[in-house]
């Protein structure tokens, strides 16, 4: 009986530890990548998308295709300097 109680206690500890890790929220991206629409100069958040898979930037122009800003910056309504830019014409 004592052996069964110790096994049940061990299972309870393992289940509670597993539940704690399973319920942890994913961490947000530190920086956000934005695609620039040159027609109306608006930006669309494309954070997490991969170039060549989800979007492309043609190399035939010198306009900004994508810009990376710090977390919490929205270039549509905030004036900020991008951390980095990529030139080209954006297409998805």
JOGIBEL-V34415 format. One record per backbone hydrogen bond with DSSP energy under -0.5 kcal/mol. NH is the residue of the N-H (numbers start at 0). CO is the residue of the C=O. E is the energy in kcal/mol with one decimal. If there is no record, write none. Layout:
BEGIN
NH_CO_E, NH_CO_E
END
This chain:
BEGIN
4_0_-2.0, 5_1_-1.9, 6_2_-1.8, 7_3_-2.4, 8_4_-2.2, 9_5_-2.0, 10_6_-2.3, 11_7_-2.3, 12_8_-2.0, 13_9_-2.3, 14_10_-2.6, 15_11_-2.2, 16_12_-2.2, 17_13_-2.4, 18_14_-2.2, 19_15_-1.8, 20_16_-1.8, 21_17_-2.2, 22_18_-1.5, 23_20_-0.9, 31_68_-2.8, 33_66_-3.1, 34_43_-3.2, 35_64_-2.8, 36_41_-3.2, 37_35_-0.7, 40_36_-1.5, 41_36_-0.8, 43_34_-2.3, 45_32_-3.0, 48_45_-2.2, 51_54_-3.5, 52_49_-1.6, 53_49_-3.1, 54_49_-1.1, 55_90_-2.6, 57_88_-2.0, 64_85_-3.6, 65_85_-1.5, 66_33_-2.5, 67_83_-2.8, 68_31_-2.8, 68_66_-0.5, 70_29_-1.5, 72_69_-1.9, 73_71_-0.5, 74_72_-0.6, 76_73_-1.6, 77_73_-1.2, 79_77_-0.7, 82_67_-3.2, 83_67_-1.1, 85_65_-2.5, 87_62_-2.6, 88_57_-0.7, 89_87_-0.6, 90_55_-2.0
END
